[in-house]
Amino acid sequence: MSDAGRQGADGGERQRRTWSADQKQRIIAETFAPGASVAEVARRYGLNANMLFTWRRREHAAGASAVDEPVNIAPVRVVEATPIAAAPVLGSTGRMEIVLISGERIIVGPDVDATALARIIKTLTRR
């Protein structure tokens, strides 16, 4: 059996390095620092970058957070949709007046862009 697969770059036999859980967590935390590169962190510790990604996945799967940052959750309130009432303007051929429940009126011609009109109405109903 050949030892070629077990030799290091200098021709000597490679030793498998073991890392404590604390060491792994510190190394993983370095990868989450602003501007950090997983490949650079791995190189600094003599690790294969794929191994470091595996550690990160396992840490995440275990439910542990490598970075202790607060999670910001925006409050949400669900309300009923505001109906839009549309009525034609009398005496104006090809024009339409849309009266929103809030009182705003939109008058459009037959050449109105439907997508743009929908955006306008959506914006006005959010106020």
N, C-alpha and C positions, 0 to 999 in steps of 0.2 A: 504494500500500500504506500502510495506516495505522500510525502508531507508537504507538497507544494501548496495545497490549499490551506495549510495551517501556518505558513510562514508569513512574517511581517515584511515590510519593505526593506529592512536591513538584513534579511535572510534568517533572522532568529525566529524562534517560535512565538506566535502571538498569544498573549494572555487575554482571556475574556474579562472585561472590567465589570464589576458589579457596582450599582449605585444604590444608596439608601433612599428611602422614600423622601426624606427631607432634601437630599441633593437633587433628586428628580424634580421636586416641586420648585426649588429655587431656579433650576435650569428652565423649566417650563415657564415660570413667571417672567424670566428674562425675554422670552419670545413674544410676550404681550406688551413689552415696553414700547412707547411711541417710536416709530422708525426702526424697530428691531427686525432683523431678518432671521428666520428659522435656520437657514443654511449657515449664516455667519455664527450664530450661537452654537450650532452643532459642531462646526469646524473648531471653534474655540475650545470645546471640551473633548475633541477627538471622537465625536459621535457621527453616525450616519444621519443625515437629515430625516430620512424615512423613519428611523427609530424614534427621533424626537417627535415627529408627527404622530406616531403610534402612542407615545406617552401622553401627548395632549388629548388624543381621542379617548384613551382609557380614563384619564383624569376627568374629562367632560362626562363620559358615560357613568362614572361613579358618582356624579352629582357634585363633585368638588369644584370650586371656582378657583382658577389659578390667579385671578385678579380680583381683589376685594373692592369692587366699585358698586356704589348704590345703583339700583335699577330705577329709572324714572318712568313712571306710568302716568299717562295723561288721563284725567277723569273724563268719562264719557256719559252723555245723557241721551237716551233714545226718546225721540219725540215722533208724533205722527206727522206724516208728510203733509205739506200745505197744498191744498188743491189749487189749480190754476183755472180761472174762468176766462173764456174767450167769447167775444161777441163781435159781430161785424159792425163796422161803422156805417150808418145809414147814409146813402147819397155818395159814397166813395166806392167806385167800382175797382175791384182788384186790390183794395186795401183792407187790412184787418187791424182791429184794435184789440189788444189783449189787456184785460184789467186783472191785476193780481189782487188777492184778498187784502193785502196791505194797502191797496189804493193806487199803487203805481200803474201807469198806463203805458203800453208799448204799441205804437202804430207802425205797421210794416206793409210794404208793397208786395206785389206778386213775385218780385225777383229776389226776395230775401233769402239769404243763405241759411238753410235750416240748422246746420251745425252751430253757426255763430249765434243764431237766435236761441237755441237750446242752452248755450253757455250763458247768455245774458239772463235768461229767465232763471236758471239755476243759481246764478250769483245773486240776483235780486231776492229770491225766496230764502236765501240763507241769512239775510240781514235781520 
